[in-house]
């Protein structure tokens, strides 16, 4: 894959904005009409709780819960759309469903709501996928995710706060890891290594470096010509001269 295939398109911005806007619309609808949609969340190991596998990411308990999920979703969805365009919708759709199934299987007997499981899917997928590709841009993205969201790893364990669904976090993390193995990407080109970047490179023969003296000062073209002429004069003046004597032949006019 060529580097210029990482192209910005409106979907890089529109996908995260539309998705997060939908979350806020659902939350506004609950507050505006004073209804509670928590019962549409995931209720583990029950038939009625299966609906929450798809619906739970769009439900949030309060505005703080919604806000804390909105900011990471905007950033992570934009990144997955930009860097993994062909896999982005697969990661989004399968991530919601599979992390929901995982939560339904291992979750505590309580309603699990919120998009935090999807946040873990996106972060986990891009982190591990970047390392798998070994492509410098995607590896840099992996380290950026660690820098920004590395602390989230502590919330995949049962020791997390009681009101936090560590089961959704753990499911999302595992699903993202598995998808990073399954979803194939193009073979990315390695960065071009120029001659001057090689360890055994001899700069003394570099035409460009000849424009600089030993102290790093720039040598103008006219000065370089003068230096070349001086070298040539020195070379000519130091050439060995060989004289060949010929004896004058008899009856010769010379």
DAGI-V961020 format. One line per field, one symbol per residue. ss: DSSP state (H for helix, E for strand, - for the rest). burial: b if it has 16 or more other C-alpha atoms within 10 Angstrom, else e. A space follows every 50 residues. Layout:
BEGIN
ss = ???
burial = ???
END
This chain:
BEGIN
ss = --HHH----HHHHHHHHHHHHHHHHHHHHHHH-----HHH-EE----HHH HHHHHHHH----HHHHHHHHHHHHHHHHHHHHH----HHHHHHHHHHHHH HHHHHH----EE---HHHHHHHHHHHHHHHHHH--HHHHHHHHHHHHHHH HHHHHH---------HHHHHHHHHHHHHHHHH------------HHH--- --HHH---HHHE-----E--HHHHHHHHHHHHHHHHH------------- ----
burial = eeeeeeeeeeebbebbbeebeebbeebeebeeeeeebbbbbbbbbeeebb bbbbbbbbbbeeeeebeebbebbbbbbbbbbbbbbebbeebbebbbbbbb bbbbbebeeebbbbbbbbbbbbbbbbbbbbbebebeebbebbbebbeeee eeeebbeeeeeeebbbbbbbbbbbbbbbbbeeeebeeeeeeeeeeeeeee eeeeeeeeeeeeeeeeeeeeeeeeeeeeeeeeeeeeeeeeeeeeeeeeee eeee
END
